[in-house]
Structures are given as C-alpha cells and as structure tokens.
C-alpha cells in the first residue's frame, strides 16, 4: 500500500536504505554499548551474589550506556522507517498524501531534535560551568551528558538527509 519511493523499508533490503554515511556506524556503537552494558551488569550481579556488596559505579554507567543505545538505535530506526507511526494515517491515501505526511512527520522530527540538541547542549554547559559531579564515583556529570547533544545532532543530520531525499522524490 505504501509507495517504495517514500518508504525505504519496502525496497529490496530494508536494512540498507539509500544513505551516504553507512548506518553501520550507529549499529556498531549500539552493539558495543549493549555488550558492555550486559558485561558490567553481569559482573555486578556476580559480585553482589558472592560478596553481598555491589559496584557503585555500575548504575550510573549503565544509565549512560542506555542513553547511547537509545540515541544510536533511534537514529537508525528513523532512517530504516522502523520508528513508531500510525500506519493508518501514514500509509493511507494517494501518493501525494503519503508524501505530504512523510515530509510533515520528518520535518517535525527534525525540529524536535534541533531543540533537543540545543537544550541538552545548554544543560551540558551548565553542568560544566557549575562543576557537577556524579554521586557514585565523583566524575564530572558532563562526561556522561555530553553525548546527548552530540547524538541528537547526529539524529538531526540523519533526519535532514531523509527530508532532503523526500523533497527530491518526484511522482
């Protein structure tokens, strides 16, 4: 029902949509972060089971890794059209309607991630300026939070590329 020009997932290989910078970069970071998350969580469980104490740093590092996984996987999900959408609205109607809906949804996402990049960048700046430190190991909190604006900018660029491709598509 959806048009292959608007929906890369209907192409021959949905895992490889037409992009200039390969998605393998985000995929690799996601896999490495998940592997590290699984390893430190497993190590913490084993230590807690054997010694009745736990590594204090694992919780805040796990949160950091979850943020990285969420942002990198979200980036690839947008490009592969695997994000949540209401297919009844997005895939229904004529080609023109589908195209307008795809452009509108992508434009809204671009604006959201531009705002997230700016606002999270301001948060990182405040953490840096005020010298906030993490409760468990006492490192500066901006070490963790700097990745939110960076990865938000990556998502913004991916979405801008999608928007550019959508606007180039002709009937």
C-alpha positions as CSV (number, residue, x, y, z in Angstrom):
1,X,0.0,0.0,0.0
2,X,2.8,2.4,0.7
3,X,5.0,3.8,-2.0
4,X,8.5,2.4,-2.3
5,X,9.9,5.9,-3.1
6,X,8.6,7.1,0.3
7,X,9.2,4.0,2.3
8,X,12.8,2.6,2.2
9,X,11.6,-0.5,4.1
10,X,9.7,-1.6,1.0
11,X,12.9,-1.7,-1.0
12,X,14.7,-4.9,-1.7
13,X,16.8,-4.7,1.6
14,X,15.2,-2.5,4.3
15,X,18.4,-2.8,6.4
16,X,20.3,-0.8,3.8
17,X,18.3,2.3,2.9
18,X,20.0,4.8,0.5
19,X,22.3,6.9,2.7
20,X,25.7,8.5,2.1
21,X,27.1,7.7,5.5
22,X,26.6,4.0,6.3
23,X,24.3,3.1,9.2
24,X,26.9,0.5,10.3
25,X,28.5,3.3,12.4
26,X,25.4,3.6,14.6
27,X,24.8,-0.1,14.6
28,X,28.4,-0.8,15.8
29,X,28.1,1.7,18.6
30,X,24.8,0.2,19.7
31,X,26.1,-3.3,19.7
32,X,29.3,-2.3,21.6
33,X,27.3,-0.4,24.2
34,X,24.8,-3.2,24.7
35,X,27.7,-5.7,25.1
36,X,29.4,-3.5,27.6
37,X,26.1,-3.0,29.4
38,X,25.5,-6.7,29.6
39,X,29.0,-7.4,30.8
40,X,29.0,-4.8,33.6
41,X,25.5,-5.8,34.7
42,X,26.5,-9.5,34.8
43,X,29.7,-8.6,36.7
44,X,27.7,-6.6,39.2
45,X,25.2,-9.4,39.8
46,X,28.0,-11.9,40.3
47,X,29.9,-9.7,42.8
48,X,26.7,-8.9,44.7
49,X,25.8,-12.6,44.9
50,X,29.2,-13.6,46.1
51,X,30.1,-10.7,48.4
52,X,26.7,-9.0,49.4
53,X,28.1,-5.7,48.0
54,X,27.9,-4.2,44.6
55,X,29.9,-1.9,42.4
56,X,28.6,1.6,43.0
57,X,29.6,2.9,39.6
58,X,27.7,0.4,37.5
59,X,24.3,2.1,37.9
60,X,25.3,5.4,36.6
61,X,27.5,3.9,33.8
62,X,24.5,1.7,32.9
63,X,22.3,4.7,32.5
64,X,24.9,6.4,30.3
65,X,25.1,3.3,28.1
66,X,21.3,3.1,27.8
67,X,21.2,6.7,26.6
68,X,23.9,5.9,24.0
69,X,22.0,2.8,22.8
70,X,18.7,4.7,22.7
71,X,20.1,7.5,20.7
72,X,22.1,5.4,18.2
73,X,19.4,2.9,17.7
74,X,16.8,5.7,17.3
75,X,19.0,7.2,14.6
76,X,19.0,4.0,12.5
77,X,15.3,3.4,13.3
78,X,14.4,6.7,11.7
79,X,16.3,6.1,8.6
80,X,15.0,2.5,8.2
81,X,11.4,3.7,8.9
82,X,11.1,1.4,11.9
83,X,10.0,4.1,14.3
84,X,6.5,4.2,15.7
85,X,4.0,5.7,13.4
86,X,0.3,5.4,12.8
87,X,0.3,3.4,9.6
88,X,-3.4,4.1,9.1
89,X,-2.6,7.7,8.6
90,X,1.0,7.5,7.1
91,X,0.3,4.8,4.5
92,X,-3.2,5.5,3.5
93,X,-4.4,7.6,0.6
94,X,-2.9,8.8,-2.6
95,X,0.8,9.1,-3.3
96,X,0.6,12.8,-2.8
97,X,-1.0,12.4,0.6
98,X,1.6,9.8,1.7
99,X,4.4,12.1,0.6
100,X,3.0,15.1,2.5
101,X,2.5,13.0,5.6
102,X,6.1,11.7,5.3
103,X,7.5,15.2,4.8
104,X,5.4,16.6,7.7
105,X,6.5,13.8,10.1
106,X,10.1,14.1,9.2
107,X,10.1,17.9,9.5
108,X,8.5,17.7,13.0
109,X,11.2,15.2,14.0
110,X,14.0,17.5,12.6
111,X,12.6,20.4,14.6
112,X,12.3,18.3,17.8
113,X,15.9,17.0,17.6
114,X,17.2,20.5,16.8
115,X,15.6,21.7,20.0
116,X,16.9,18.7,21.9
117,X,20.4,19.3,20.6
118,X,20.3,23.0,21.7
119,X,18.6,22.4,25.1
120,X,20.8,19.4,26.1
121,X,23.8,21.4,25.0
122,X,22.8,24.1,27.4
123,X,22.4,21.5,30.1
124,X,25.9,20.2,29.5
125,X,27.3,23.7,29.6
126,X,25.6,24.3,32.9
127,X,27.0,21.0,34.3
128,X,30.4,22.0,33.1
129,X,30.2,25.6,34.5
130,X,28.9,24.5,37.9
131,X,31.2,21.6,38.2
132,X,28.5,19.0,38.9
133,X,29.9,15.5,39.8
134,X,28.3,12.1,39.7
135,X,27.2,10.7,43.1
136,X,28.8,7.3,42.9
137,X,32.3,7.9,41.5
138,X,32.6,11.7,41.5
139,X,33.4,12.3,37.9
140,X,32.0,15.4,36.2
141,X,28.5,14.7,35.0
142,X,29.1,16.4,31.7
143,X,31.3,13.4,30.7
144,X,28.0,11.4,30.6
145,X,25.7,14.1,29.3
146,X,27.8,15.5,26.5
147,X,26.7,12.5,24.4
148,X,23.0,13.6,24.4
149,X,23.6,16.8,22.3
150,X,26.2,15.0,20.1
151,X,23.9,12.1,19.3
152,X,20.9,14.4,19.0
153,X,22.8,16.3,16.3
154,X,23.6,13.0,14.6
155,X,19.9,12.2,14.5
156,X,19.1,15.7,13.3
157,X,21.6,15.2,10.4
158,X,20.1,11.8,9.6
159,X,16.6,13.2,9.6
160,X,17.7,16.2,7.4
161,X,19.1,13.7,4.9
162,X,15.7,11.9,4.9
163,X,13.9,15.1,4.5
164,X,16.2,16.1,1.6
165,X,15.5,12.7,-0.1
166,X,11.8,13.1,0.5
167,X,11.8,16.5,-1.1
168,X,13.7,15.3,-4.1
169,X,11.4,12.4,-4.8
170,X,9.1,13.2,-7.8
171,X,6.0,11.3,-8.8
